[in-house]
Amino acid sequence: MAENNQNAVAGSAPAKQNPVVTKGGVYKPPVERADANPYKDSRISSVGAWLQERFSVVIPVIDYLKKKEVPKHRLSFWYYFGGLGLFFFMVQIITGLLLMQYYKPTTAEAFTSFVFIQKEVSFGWLVRQIHAWSANLMVLMVFVHMFSSFFMKSYRKPRELMWLTGSVLFVLTLGFGFTGYLLPWNEIAFFATQVGTEVPKVAPGGAFIVNILRGGEEVTGETLTRMFSVHVVLLPGLLLLLLSAHLLLVQILGTSAPIGYKETGRIKGYEKFFPTFLAKDAIGWLIGFALILYLSVFFPGPIGNEANPLAPAPMGIKPEWYFWAQFLMLKDFTFPNGELMAIFIITLGAAFWFFIPFLDHRASREEKSPIFTIIGLLYLAGLVINTYRVFIEYGW
């Protein structure tokens, strides 16, 4: 009877898996694999079940986003400017793809296709104006996001890589503006690009850089083709890659609060990133899109005259507004080797800004660093004052 009871108990126990032995006599333990769809038994609609079965790997990501929280305090409205910059970039992609259906990047057809889009294509003028204004607003939002992150010391440990990727994204954003300026192939764009690409010549090895930018010694059709390829292929690819890394770091490391806010009780609470914060972000996007439409309809950019390389440069040539501060510094340094000195200062200032997380040790220790706050204020004041000076001298 005892033997029968033992057999009964043994029979109720789960059967042991037989070890797998290969031909060479090597023992291989059985492999236990996780269920490909751990949510298959949950109660949802038939449509939800169909999507869940095919995209079950995304569900843990959504669950993670639901758990992520954003701190609420008196400066938390600055968090929305990064999302606005992302929104204007998406507008750039959509409108850029539409414009590419008609634009032809050759000196013989660039300006003609540009005018055709403006005057003949249904709502082509609107698409082109939205593309132009969203580019300007994208740069503005990235400026605001960068300086707000700086003054809240969001670069401090462990968010150094977020600052570095964001800094590169800022440079790529300016690259979009620089390479896209020539594409209409009108008079102002041609001579502004000629002046802008001439700047590196004063630096050692600068002639080589100029040849790379222009595709030769002068601004020609080769320059137009090169700017077009960089604008629509190289820069979007690099920006999407860096943007993915930046957003991933934001999700992993979370949103930082200013130094001392947690300790002094100035955090009013936390809100869910998904869907609460994203819903508020979406409201900002709607307001941003309404602003683009308003500017595009009531303040459209001019078409201008077709570029003529043999004609003299018109008076008042200047770059886009986000390069005005650097442009004025180059003009102010009129003494011998002044342009080279200006380029050196601009490069040194950019490098210092890039490596701020590794220089501001007090912020990394969660201590206030007023010296770096003052440095940031000086940077901002220099940019605003010089930009305003160009506006007063040259107009918009």
KEMIMAR-990663 format. One record per residue (C-alpha): residue in one letter; x, z, y. Coordinates in Angstrom, 3 decimals, always signed. Each point is the difference from the previous one (the first is absolute). Layout:
// KEMIMAR-990663
PT   residu          x          z          y
PT        A          X          Z          Y
...
***
This chain:
// KEMIMAR-990663
PT   residu          x          z          y
PT        M     +0.000     +0.000     +0.000
PT        A     +2.865     +0.869     +2.342
PT        E     +1.511     -3.344     -0.760
PT        N     -3.271     -1.708     +0.884
PT        N     -0.207     +1.940     +3.265
PT        Q     +3.531     -1.043     +0.881
PT        N     -0.882     -3.609     -0.731
PT        A     -3.113     +0.328     +2.144
PT        V     +2.015     +1.386     +2.907
PT        A     +2.625     -2.645     -0.453
PT        G     -2.681     -2.642     -0.080
PT        S     -1.470     +1.140     +3.320
PT        A     +3.372     -0.120     +1.760
PT        P     +0.992     -3.252     +1.724
PT        A     +1.969     -2.268     -2.235
PT        K     +3.685     -0.192     +0.780
PT        Q     +1.288     -3.375     +1.048
PT        N     +2.434     -1.447     -2.471
PT        P     +3.441     -0.515     +1.498
PT        V     +0.972     -3.585     +0.621
PT        V     +3.156     -1.015     -1.802
PT        T     +1.628     -3.296     +0.846
PT        K     +1.763     -2.244     -2.487
PT        G     +3.323     +1.531     +0.991
PT        G     -1.243     +3.474     -0.942
PT        V     -0.164     +1.213     +3.624
PT        Y     -2.807     +2.435     +0.719
PT        K     -2.242     -0.893     +2.967
PT        P     -2.533     +2.655     +1.101
PT        P     -3.521     -1.221     +0.784
PT        V     -0.590     -0.889     +3.640
PT        E     -2.957     +1.623     +1.773
PT        R     -1.330     -2.198     +2.815
PT        A     -2.261     +1.154     +2.808
PT        D     -3.470     -1.460     +0.254
PT        A     +0.122     -3.162     +2.101
PT        N     -3.243     +1.024     +1.721
PT        P     -0.442     +3.794     +0.168
PT        Y     -3.233     -0.421     +2.012
PT        K     -1.901     -2.077     -2.576
PT        D     -2.351     +2.855     -0.929
PT        S     -1.014     +0.897     +3.576
PT        R     -3.622     -0.592     +1.065
PT        I     -0.122     -2.829     +2.506
PT        S     -1.962     -3.196     +0.566
PT        S     +0.616     -3.123     -2.029
PT        V     +1.747     -1.699     +2.926
PT        G     +2.146     +3.063     +0.588
PT        A     +0.852     +0.180     -3.692
PT        W     +1.025     -3.679     +0.027
PT        L     +2.310     +0.543     +2.982
PT        Q     +1.294     +3.285     -1.352
PT        E     +0.947     -1.541     -3.312
PT        R     +2.118     -2.629     +1.746
PT        F     +1.401     +2.064     +2.866
PT        S     +0.211     +3.466     -1.535
PT        V     +3.635     +0.261     +1.070
PT        V     -1.132     +0.067     +3.659
PT        I     -2.377     +2.935     -0.464
PT        P     +2.758     +2.679     +0.011
PT        V     +1.227     -1.491     +3.281
PT        I     -3.480     +0.353     +1.513
PT        D     -0.219     +3.555     -1.341
PT        Y     +3.369     +0.730     +1.633
PT        L     -1.195     -1.414     +3.327
PT        K     -3.087     +2.207     -0.200
PT        K     +2.225     +3.065     -0.332
PT        K     +2.329     -0.998     +2.847
PT        E     -0.749     +1.813     +3.259
PT        V     +0.841     -0.642     +3.648
PT        P     +0.568     +2.947     +2.366
PT        K     -2.295     +0.326     +3.015
PT        H     +1.448     +1.193     +3.299
PT        R     -0.035     -0.935     +3.675
PT        L     +2.525     -2.832     -0.541
PT        S     -1.498     -1.432     -3.196
PT        F     -1.519     -2.993     +1.857
PT        W     +3.522     -1.492     +0.101
PT        Y     -0.242     -0.520     -3.773
PT        Y     -2.405     -2.926     +0.478
PT        F     +2.411     -2.295     +1.843
PT        G     +1.962     -0.819     -3.156
PT        G     -3.207     -1.186     -1.656
PT        L     -0.835     -2.092     +3.057
PT        G     +3.391     -1.685     -0.219
PT        L     -0.730     -0.804     -3.653
PT        F     -3.420     -1.396     +0.940
PT        F     +1.420     -2.311     +2.676
PT        F     +2.588     -1.211     -2.522
PT        M     -2.801     -0.939     -2.408
PT        V     -1.715     -1.877     +2.829
PT        Q     +3.292     -1.801     +0.571
PT        I     +0.152     -1.109     -3.630
PT        I     -3.588     -1.288     -0.087
PT        T     +0.134     -1.851     +3.326
PT        G     +3.508     -1.277     -0.749
PT        L     -1.174     -1.568     -3.266
PT        L     -2.853     -1.697     +1.858
PT        L     +2.330     -1.362     +2.689
PT        M     +2.395     -1.348     -2.635
PT        Q     -2.699     -2.399     -1.205
PT        Y     +0.431     -2.028     +3.208
PT        Y     +3.394     +0.909     +1.449
PT        K     +2.938     -2.386     -0.570
PT        P     +3.493     +1.490     +0.610
PT        T     +1.740     -3.087     +1.405
PT        T     +1.007     -0.824     +3.555
PT        A     -2.151     -3.131     -0.095
PT        E     -3.185     +1.749     -1.142
PT        A     +0.309     +3.732     +0.707
PT        F     -1.444     -0.033     +3.519
PT        T     -2.571     -2.687     -0.892
PT        S     -1.261     +2.027     -2.977
PT        F     -0.020     +3.103     +2.197
PT        V     -2.245     -1.736     +2.545
PT        F     -2.143     -1.427     -2.822
PT        I     -0.626     +3.515     -1.325
PT        Q     -0.910     +1.207     +3.477
PT        K     -2.330     -2.849     +0.958
PT        E     -1.230     -1.875     -3.074
PT        V     -0.206     +2.395     -2.963
PT        S     -3.233     +1.988     -0.161
PT        F     +0.779     +3.496     +1.275
PT        G     +3.681     -0.911     -0.183
PT        W     +0.527     +1.356     +3.493
PT        L     -1.456     +3.340     -1.081
PT        V     +2.153     +0.237     -3.128
PT        R     +3.121     -0.821     +2.010
PT        Q     -0.832     +2.557     +2.708
PT        I     -0.755     +2.675     -2.606
PT        H     +3.351     -0.748     -1.636
PT        A     +1.838     +0.303     +3.309
PT        W     -1.735     +3.169     +1.166
PT        S     +0.184     +1.723     -3.388
PT        A     +3.763     -0.648     +0.038
PT        N     +0.325     +1.788     +3.338
PT        L     -2.233     +2.863     -1.081
PT        M     +1.874     +0.338     -3.283
PT        V     +3.278     +0.459     +1.878
PT        L     -1.658     +2.494     +2.361
PT        M     -1.452     +2.050     -2.877
PT        V     +3.365     +0.071     -1.781
PT        F     +1.638     +1.190     +3.253
PT        V     -2.551     +2.793     +0.369
PT        H     +0.214     +0.960     -3.681
PT        M     +3.801     +0.128     +0.118
PT        F     +0.210     +2.189     +3.096
PT        S     -2.821     +2.317     -1.097
PT        S     +1.766     +0.470     -3.353
PT        F     +3.220     +0.720     +1.869
PT        F     -1.445     +2.640     +2.320
PT        M     -1.807     +1.722     -2.896
PT        K     +3.345     -0.060     -1.871
PT        S     -1.634     -1.715     -2.965
PT        Y     +3.429     -1.290     -1.009
PT        R     +1.225     +3.430     -1.096
PT        K     +0.850     +0.862     -3.589
PT        P     -1.243     -1.220     -2.480
PT        R     -1.404     -2.994     +1.922
PT        E     +3.275     -1.685     +0.959
PT        L     -0.776     -3.128     -2.024
PT        M     -3.399     -0.306     +1.674
PT        W     +1.754     -0.148     +3.376
PT        L     +2.599     -2.503     -1.222
PT        T     -2.584     -2.353     -1.519
PT        G     -2.152     +0.351     +3.109
PT        S     +2.962     -0.862     +2.234
PT        V     +0.698     -3.168     -1.989
PT        L     -3.714     -0.873     +0.190
PT        F     +0.229     +0.340     +3.784
PT        V     +2.935     -2.451     +0.122
PT        L     -1.874     -2.450     -2.241
PT        T     -3.025     +0.266     +2.291
PT        L     +2.146     -0.980     +2.979
PT        G     +1.396     -2.833     -2.131
PT        F     -3.527     -1.345     -0.430
PT        G     -0.415     -0.135     +3.756
PT        F     +3.376     -1.667     +0.569
PT        T     -0.390     -2.702     -2.672
PT        G     -3.642     -0.730     +0.779
PT        Y     +0.560     -0.488     +3.730
PT        L     +1.540     -3.469     -0.408
PT        L     -2.640     -1.435     -2.342
PT        P     -2.386     -1.391     +2.679
PT        W     +2.987     -2.067     +1.216
PT        N     -1.078     +0.257     +3.604
PT        E     +2.248     +0.181     +3.036
PT        I     +0.088     +3.781     +0.426
PT        A     +0.550     +0.680     -3.718
PT        F     +2.820     -2.526     -0.210
PT        F     +2.055     +1.323     +2.906
PT        A     -0.720     +3.654     -0.834
PT        T     +1.314     -0.605     -3.526
PT        Q     +3.021     -1.787     +1.442
PT        V     +0.790     +3.031     +2.174
PT        G     -0.724     +2.495     -2.790
PT        T     +2.184     -1.696     -2.597
PT        E     +2.824     -0.347     +2.540
PT        V     +0.465     +3.777     +0.305
PT        P     +2.178     +0.588     -3.104
PT        K     +2.619     -2.507     +1.221
PT        V     +1.749     +2.611     +2.151
PT        A     +0.719     +2.236     -3.014
PT        P     +2.884     -0.635     -2.430
PT        G     -1.223     -2.444     -2.639
PT        G     -3.128     -0.579     +2.050
PT        A     +0.311     -3.794     -0.100
PT        F     -0.440     +0.147     -3.776
PT        I     -3.202     +2.055     +0.398
PT        V     -1.314     -2.459     +2.593
PT        N     +0.610     -2.918     -2.370
PT        I     -1.927     +1.800     -2.722
PT        L     -2.930     +0.725     +2.328
PT        R     -0.139     -3.489     +1.461
PT        G     +1.173     -2.044     -2.959
PT        G     +2.558     -1.548     +2.334
PT        E     +1.450     +0.406     +3.457
PT        E     -3.235     -0.749     +1.864
PT        V     -3.711     +0.759     -0.408
PT        T     -1.324     -3.046     -1.873
PT        G     -2.468     -0.949     -2.689
PT        E     +2.264     +1.762     -2.476
PT        T     -0.536     +3.216     +1.957
PT        L     -3.764     -0.497     -0.139
PT        T     +0.048     -0.550     -3.770
PT        R     +2.246     +3.012     -0.496
PT        M     -2.165     +2.275     +2.137
PT        F     -3.123     -1.192     -1.806
PT        S     +1.409     +0.674     -3.486
PT        V     +1.245     +3.447     +1.005
PT        H     -3.326     +0.798     +1.713
PT        V     -2.312     -0.992     -2.871
PT        V     +2.140     +0.632     -3.111
PT        L     +3.027     +2.271     +0.426
PT        L     -1.355     +2.625     +2.400
PT        P     -3.411     +0.430     -1.709
PT        G     +1.703     +0.422     -3.373
PT        L     +2.449     +2.592     +1.308
PT        L     -2.676     +1.812     +1.971
PT        L     -2.387     +0.220     -2.978
PT        L     +2.810     +1.368     -2.158
PT        L     +1.024     +2.664     +2.538
PT        L     -3.612     +0.764     +0.863
PT        S     -0.801     +0.690     -3.671
PT        A     +2.954     +2.402     -0.189
PT        H     -1.022     +1.670     +3.274
PT        L     -3.626     +0.510     -1.083
PT        L     +1.121     +1.267     -3.410
PT        L     +2.213     +2.594     +1.684
PT        V     -2.902     +1.032     +2.237
PT        Q     -2.146     +0.610     -3.074
PT        I     +2.717     +1.865     -1.881
PT        L     +1.279     +2.180     +2.851
PT        G     -3.269     +0.385     +1.867
PT        T     -0.696     +0.204     +3.721
PT        S     +2.207     +2.384     +1.936
PT        A     -1.125     +2.409     +2.680
PT        P     +2.104     +0.833     +3.080
PT        I     +2.609     +2.728     -0.386
PT        G     -1.459     +3.508     +0.182
PT        Y     -3.669     -1.015     -0.183
PT        K     -0.560     +1.534     -3.456
PT        E     +1.825     +3.209     +0.855
PT        T     -1.915     +0.548     +3.264
PT        G     -3.404     -0.876     -1.439
PT        R     -0.506     -3.141     +2.077
PT        I     -1.111     -1.962     -3.068
PT        K     -3.805     -0.038     +0.314
PT        G     -0.518     -1.060     -3.585
PT        Y     +0.475     -2.948     -2.326
PT        E     -2.100     -3.073     -0.708
PT        K     +0.033     -2.226     -3.037
PT        F     +2.077     -3.139     +0.395
PT        F     -2.519     -1.887     -2.146
PT        P     -2.661     -0.636     +1.134
PT        T     -0.170     +2.133     +3.194
PT        F     +3.242     -0.981     +1.748
PT        L     -0.250     -3.630     -1.142
PT        A     -3.578     -0.185     +1.317
PT        K     +1.207     +1.153     +3.429
PT        D     +2.867     -2.482     -0.268
PT        A     -2.535     -2.758     -0.664
PT        I     -1.894     +0.956     +3.178
PT        G     +3.271     -0.421     +1.909
PT        W     +0.451     -3.420     -1.605
PT        L     -3.458     -1.071     +1.167
PT        I     +0.817     +1.120     +3.536
PT        G     +3.337     -1.864     -0.235
PT        F     -1.716     -3.181     -1.144
PT        A     -2.533     +0.267     +2.837
PT        L     +2.927     +0.345     +2.427
PT        I     +1.652     -3.125     -1.436
PT        L     -3.213     -2.001     +0.413
PT        Y     -0.422     +1.212     +3.577
PT        L     +3.581     -0.899     +0.976
PT        S     -0.149     -3.355     -1.805
PT        V     -3.211     -1.084     +1.745
PT        F     +0.621     +1.329     +3.502
PT        F     +3.812     -0.186     +0.228
PT        P     +1.082     -3.065     -2.003
PT        G     +3.639     -1.031     +0.089
PT        P     +0.877     -3.316     +1.663
PT        I     +0.929     -3.151     -1.908
PT        G     +2.766     -1.009     +2.395
PT        N     +1.945     -3.270     +0.078
PT        E     +1.854     -1.590     -2.879
PT        A     +3.672     +0.943     -0.209
PT        N     +2.488     -2.464     +1.470
PT        P     +3.613     +0.930     -0.842
PT        L     +1.287     -2.315     +2.747
PT        A     -2.069     +1.602     +2.765
PT        P     +1.387     +2.900     +2.072
PT        A     -1.144     +3.476     -0.962
PT        P     -2.968     +1.201     +2.066
PT        M     +0.317     +3.069     +2.213
PT        G     -0.853     +3.428     -1.342
PT        I     +0.857     -0.563     -3.667
PT        K     -0.202     +3.263     -1.923
PT        P     -0.606     +1.126     -3.600
PT        E     -3.100     +1.735     -1.339
PT        W     -0.791     +3.409     +1.509
PT        Y     +1.472     +1.981     -2.898
PT        F     +3.444     -1.435     +0.812
PT        W     -0.218     +0.560     +3.757
PT        A     +2.006     +3.235     +0.073
PT        Q     +2.960     -1.557     -1.824
PT        F     -0.348     -3.180     +2.071
PT        L     +0.263     +1.962     +3.251
PT        M     +3.009     +1.972     -1.225
PT        L     +1.826     -3.263     -0.690
PT        K     -0.846     -1.152     +3.533
PT        D     +1.005     +3.305     +1.634
PT        F     +3.473     -0.002     -1.538
PT        T     +1.388     -2.691     +2.294
PT        F     +3.604     +1.197     +0.037
PT        P     +2.682     -1.734     -2.159
PT        N     -0.781     +0.439     -3.705
PT        G     -3.237     +1.665     +1.069
PT        E     -2.150     -1.814     -2.573
PT        L     +2.360     +1.054     -2.779
PT        M     -0.220     +3.605     +1.215
PT        A     -3.816     -0.231     +0.074
PT        I     -0.095     -1.364     -3.570
PT        F     +2.299     +2.818     -1.121
PT        I     -2.217     +2.651     +1.608
PT        I     -3.179     -1.488     -1.490
PT        T     +1.571     -0.194     -3.470
PT        L     +1.392     +3.537     +0.212
PT        G     -3.356     +1.337     +1.188
PT        A     -1.832     -1.751     -2.854
PT        A     +2.455     +1.382     -2.583
PT        F     -0.371     +3.524     +1.409
PT        W     -3.794     -0.307     -0.155
PT        F     +0.176     -1.270     -3.601
PT        F     +2.089     +2.936     -1.243
PT        I     -1.883     +2.725     +1.914
PT        P     -1.146     +1.771     -3.224
PT        F     +3.625     +0.654     -0.961
PT        L     +1.010     +1.162     +3.483
PT        D     -2.830     +2.386     +0.856
PT        H     +0.966     +2.889     -2.309
PT        R     -2.194     +2.538     +1.796
PT        A     -3.165     -1.970     -0.738
PT        S     +0.986     -0.212     -3.678
PT        R     +0.118     +3.810     +0.005
PT        E     -3.533     +0.082     +1.483
PT        E     +1.399     +1.103     +3.361
PT        K     -0.842     -1.548     +3.353
PT        S     +2.652     -2.375     +1.359
PT        P     -0.597     -0.427     +3.758
PT        I     +3.192     -2.043     +0.475
PT        F     -1.315     -2.790     -2.216
PT        T     -3.398     +0.228     +1.693
PT        I     +1.735     -0.593     +3.340
PT        I     +1.920     -2.926     -1.498
PT        G     -3.282     -1.520     -1.169
PT        L     -1.510     +0.452     +3.453
PT        L     +3.009     -1.757     +1.549
PT        Y     -0.384     -2.901     -2.435
PT        L     -3.703     -0.298     +0.800
PT        A     +0.519     +0.304     +3.758
PT        G     +2.700     -2.686     -0.037
PT        L     -2.243     -2.414     -1.888
PT        V     -3.034     +0.627     +2.221
PT        I     +1.890     -0.137     +3.306
PT        N     +1.928     -3.170     -0.819
PT        T     -3.134     -1.678     -1.363
PT        Y     -1.841     +0.872     +3.201
PT        R     +2.867     -1.341     +2.113
PT        V     -0.190     -3.360     -1.777
PT        F     -3.759     -0.063     +0.522
PT        I     +0.415     +0.648     +3.725
PT        E     +2.655     -2.707     +0.365
PT        Y     -1.383     -2.721     -2.288
PT        G     -3.661     +0.864     -0.524
PT        W     -1.763     -0.167     -3.341
***
